[in-house]
Amino acid sequence: MPTPFEPTWESLANFTIPDWYPDAKFGIFIHWGIYSVPAFDNEWYSRNMYLQNNTAFEHHQEVWGAQSKFGYKDFIPMFKAEKFDPDAWMSLLKEAGARYVVPVAEHHDGFAMYDSDYSDWTATKMGPKRDIIGELANAAREQDLVFGLSSHRAEHWWFMNGGRDFDSDVQDPAYDDFYGPAKVTENSRHTSGDAWQSRDWQPRPHAKFLEDWLARCTELVDKYQPQLYYFDWWIRQLVFEPYLQRFAAYYYNRGAEWNKGVAINCKNEAYPDGTVVFDVERGQLGDIRYPMWQTDTSVSKTSWSYVENHDYKETSAILHDLIDIVSKNGNLLLDIGPKADGTIPEVEQAMLREIGGWLATNGEAIYGSRPWKKYGEGPTQVVAGEFSDTKREAFTSKDVRFTTQGDTVYAMVMGTPEEGTVAIESLGSDKGLYTGEINKVSLLGSESALSWSQSGQALTITLPQDTPSAHAITFKIEA
């Protein structure tokens, strides 16, 4: 057995990314909870309905009544999940080509979607009265999907604090266990700007809250044995540091006991490089990064959970992001949002099946691949950094991304060129990148032999008659 991890940064620096993770490339995130009942604006409804300058505040009063009479807790009996079928969910995700799944075990709202010994406000005791996380874990493993989960408990320190400013049920001590400390700080009154970036909010979470946070995190580890543990952003607060060390050491040691490769996701600088897997929320990177990294983003432009009148992304845009991210040594964790009854919206099912169809043909350029000497070529520039996933221009058939498997190079063209030929400059013999002699060029999904030539300037390929009209086409170049 490996040397046990200690709760120090020096010891945690010995963390090794498990083999399954960089090979998987594509996973599904699931935001599902009480916020799926009001289905308004986004998954922050539990906070925004108590902020007096927020549209959700007015919406709540118009539709549901005053917050003193009908609070967030009153949505729980309406969260019935009567059509929830975890096996059907996992079958769909398998069809989509996903290799791992990460449902939210507890969001900022403090409602546990699992069987927790530390709270009565759980899906096993209220609402659906089912162990949602446990059922998803079992169904995922039956479908050979790697199971992970996420905890957003840290943000619960302040998340419902708007209810302290006026007559609302947050003020009622009877619901303190659910609404949490709801601490009012100057930082958390803001919804954007530099205040959110502070690493030292005041008042800091006290020891009781932090110990409870750690207990809930380790409880999820012990009960469900996730191989991926995702944290949202607020654990970057300085006061969490010793608790982050304790959690990581515990989790990594438990993974070793199970003989399963495990990993933690974090954003920003919550954990030092090399101790976890770096995650970029709703964004990408401008170049190849080592070690591997991950993007988490949603099928929706504005929400992680189900809401009415979604502003959905185009499937092409999602697939192009996947290709770009993989070419830069990253994974894509793509979020979906089921309805309160447990059904996945038809439009999201269609998107997932479309992605799965593309991966069924082109997956050998994705799964298990590694970056080439450069990630790609073409005119479209990615806007690097978090919260930039809707800022880039659309990719075109002039944009190419590369991956490798051994001596084979894959060139993925973002669309089907209308010209009938493709010229890939990076594969020109004078470029010094492809140093072997090209033996064969083929098009994934086509049975036709390709006509091609390599000059000093480019590898030029003539498209066959049976070129698929697709979001992206993939050339396989073999030495």
Sequence and secondary structure as in RCSB ss.txt:
>XXXX:A:sequence
MPTPFEPTWESLANFTIPDWYPDAKFGIFIHWGIYSVPAFDNEWYSRNMYLQNNTAFEHHQEVWGAQSKFGYKDF
IPMFKAEKFDPDAWMSLLKEAGARYVVPVAEHHDGFAMYDSDYSDWTATKMGPKRDIIGELANAAREQDLVFGLS
SHRAEHWWFMNGGRDFDSDVQDPAYDDFYGPAKVTENSRHTSGDAWQSRDWQPRPHAKFLEDWLARCTELVDKYQ
PQLYYFDWWIRQLVFEPYLQRFAAYYYNRGAEWNKGVAINCKNEAYPDGTVVFDVERGQLGDIRYPMWQTDTSVS
KTSWSYVENHDYKETSAILHDLIDIVSKNGNLLLDIGPKADGTIPEVEQAMLREIGGWLATNGEAIYGSRPWKKY
GEGPTQVVAGEFSDTKREAFTSKDVRFTTQGDTVYAMVMGTPEEGTVAIESLGSDKGLYTGEINKVSLLGSESAL
SWSQSGQALTITLPQDTPSAHAITFKIEA
>XXXX:A:secstr
      SSHHHHTT    THHHHH EEEEE  SGGGTT  SSTTHHHHTT TTSHHHHHHHHHT  TTTS GGGG
GGG   TT  HHHHHHHHHHTT SEEEEEEE TT  BSS  SS S BTTTSTT S HHHHHHHHHHHTT EEEEE
E GGGGGTTTGGGGSSSSGGG GGGHHHH      TGGG SSSGGGG S  SS   HHHHHHHHHHHHHHHHHH 
 SEEEE GGGGSGGGHHHHHHHHHHHHHHHHHHT   EEEE TTSS TTSSEEEEET B SS  SS EEEEEESB
SS SS  TT  B  HHHHHHHHHHHHHTTEEEEEEE   TTS   HHHHHHHHHHHHHHHHHGGGTTT B  SS 
EESS    BBTT TTTS    TT EEEEEETTEEEEEESS  SSSEEEEGGGSTTSSS  S   EEEETT  S  
EEEE SS EEEE  TT    S EEEEEE 
